[in-house]
Amino acid sequence: MKYFDYLNSNKKNLVEQLERILTLYKVEPVGTGYVDCIVMRDNLKQFVDEITALGVVISGVSWWCYVDPWLQVPDDWKR
C-alpha cells in the first residue's frame, strides 16, 4: 500500500489519534491541517515518537525562539 493510500484508508482513526497527541503535548497546528505544528522543545521527542508510531511521516523540524510574553526585560536592556 502506498503512503497516501494508507493515510486515506485509515483517515478517521488517524485524525482522532493526531488530535489526542496534539492535546497531550500541547501542540498548536498552524493554519488548517497538520502540515505545520508548533510544539515546545521539551515535548518534541515524545511528540515525534508518537506521530511516527502512527505511521505518519515528519519530514523536518525547525527551531524557533520562544519568548515568554510575561518576561520582564531588565531596564539596562531597553534602549
N, C-alpha and C positions, 0 to 999 in steps of 0.2 A: 504494500500500500504506500502511495506517495504521501509526503508530509501534509499537504493541504487537504488531501482526501481524509487523512487521519483527523485533522482538526475539524473538518465539516461533519464527519460521521459521528463525532462524539461532542458536538458543539455545546449542547445544553449542560452536560456534566462538566465539561471543561470550564465554561463560564461560571458555573456555581463554585467550582474549586478555586478558580482565579479570584473571584470575589472574596471567598473565605480567606485566602492567603493575603490579599491586599489589605483586608481588615486586620488580620492578625499582626502583620508587620507595619501597619500604619503607612501604607504605600498610597501615593496620590497619582492616579493616571493623569496625563496632560492631554487636554482636549477630549476627543471621543476615541474609544477603543483602548487598546493596550500597547500601542507602539512605543510610547514614551511614558515612563513611570518614575516618580521621584520617591526615593527611599533613603532613610537615614543610614549613614555608614555602618552603624552598629547592627543594623538589621540586614545588611546586604547579603552576606554569605548564606544565612538561613533562607532568605527570600529566593535567591538564585537556586539554591539546592532544591527547594520545594517546587519551584516552577519547572526546573529541569526534570524532576521526578515525574511530573505530569506528562512529559514528552514535548514540552513547549521549548522552542529554541530561543535563547537570549544571545543576540549577535554582538552585543557590545555594552560597555559600561563607560560612562563619562563622569568625571569628578567635578563637582561644583562646590563652591564655598558657602557654608551655611552661616548666616548671621542671625543671632537671636535678636528679635525686634525689641526686646526689653533690656538689652545690654546697654549699660551706661558707659559712654566713651569718656575717658579722663579729659579734663579741661585742657591739659597740655597737648592733646592730640588734635584739638579743634583749631581751625585756622581763623 
